[in-house]
Amino acid sequence: MIRQEKISLIALIVSVAGLAMLFWAAENLEAKEIKIDEIDKASIGQYVKIDAQIVSYYNNGNTAFMQLYDGTGKLKAVSFQQGEQKAAIGKNSFASFEGKIELYKNELELVVEKVNKWN
C-alpha cells in the first residue's frame, strides 16, 4: 500500500510541475508589444511584436532585409520566410512584425517570424 501512495504522490508532483512549465512557456512565447526605442541589449532573445513602417526593403530571393520605423526609432529586420509573406510586404508598407531580437555584427536586429500587413 505504501508503494502505491508513493507512486501517486510522484505522479501528482510531476503533473503539477508539468502544468507549471506549460504556464511558463505560454507566458514567455507570447509576443511582447514593444517600441523600437525600448529595445536594448537586454532585449536579446526576447520574442516581440513591433508595429512599424518599412522604410527600406531589399529581397535577394531567399532573404528580405528591412529597415523598420515606428515613430520612436529605426531597427534592422531580416526575414528568411518567403511565399505569401514576400508578396505582402515592401517598402512603405505598414505592418505588425513578430520575431526575436538578435545581435548580428554587433547590431540589434529583429529576426522576423510573422508579419501582419495593415490594410
SVG drawing of the C-alpha trace seen along z (x, -y; Angstrom):
<svg xmlns="http://www.w3.org/2000/svg" viewBox="-7 -59 37 61">
<polyline fill="none" stroke="black" stroke-width="0.4" points="0.0,0.0 2.8,-2.4 4.3,-1.9 1.0,-2.8 0.8,-6.0 4.4,-7.0 3.6,-6.4 0.5,-8.5 2.4,-11.3 5.2,-11.2 2.6,-11.3 0.9,-14.3 4.2,-16.2 5.2,-15.5 1.8,-16.7 1.9,-19.9 5.5,-20.6 4.4,-19.9 1.5,-22.3 3.8,-25.0 6.1,-24.6 3.2,-24.9 2.1,-28.1 5.6,-29.5 6.1,-28.6 2.7,-30.1 3.7,-33.4 7.1,-33.6 6.2,-32.6 3.6,-35.3 5.0,-38.3 5.6,-41.3 4.5,-44.6 7.4,-47.0 8.5,-50.3 11.9,-50.4 13.4,-52.9 12.8,-50.4 15.0,-47.8 18.5,-47.4 20.9,-44.5 18.7,-43.3 16.1,-42.6 18.3,-40.0 16.4,-36.7 13.0,-38.2 10.1,-37.4 8.5,-40.8 5.8,-42.5 6.6,-45.8 4.1,-47.9 6.1,-49.8 6.6,-51.0 9.2,-49.5 11.4,-52.5 13.8,-50.4 13.4,-46.9 15.7,-44.6 15.0,-40.9 17.7,-38.7 15.3,-35.9 15.8,-34.0 16.0,-36.7 14.3,-40.0 16.3,-42.8 14.3,-45.7 14.7,-48.9 11.7,-49.4 10.5,-52.7 7.8,-53.1 8.0,-56.8 10.4,-56.2 13.4,-54.9 14.7,-52.6 15.6,-48.9 17.1,-46.5 14.9,-43.4 15.6,-40.2 13.1,-37.6 14.0,-34.2 10.4,-33.3 9.1,-33.7 5.9,-33.0 2.8,-34.8 4.8,-37.0 7.1,-38.1 4.2,-39.2 2.5,-41.0 5.3,-43.5 7.5,-46.0 8.9,-49.5 6.5,-51.9 4.2,-49.0 2.8,-49.3 2.6,-46.0 3.0,-44.2 6.2,-42.3 6.8,-39.4 10.1,-37.8 13.2,-37.6 15.6,-40.4 19.1,-39.2 22.6,-40.7 24.3,-40.4 27.6,-42.0 27.3,-44.0 23.9,-45.5 20.5,-44.7 18.0,-43.4 14.6,-41.7 14.6,-38.2 11.0,-38.2 8.9,-35.1 5.4,-36.6 4.1,-39.6 0.6,-41.0 0.2,-43.7 -2.2,-46.6 -4.9,-47.4"/>
</svg>
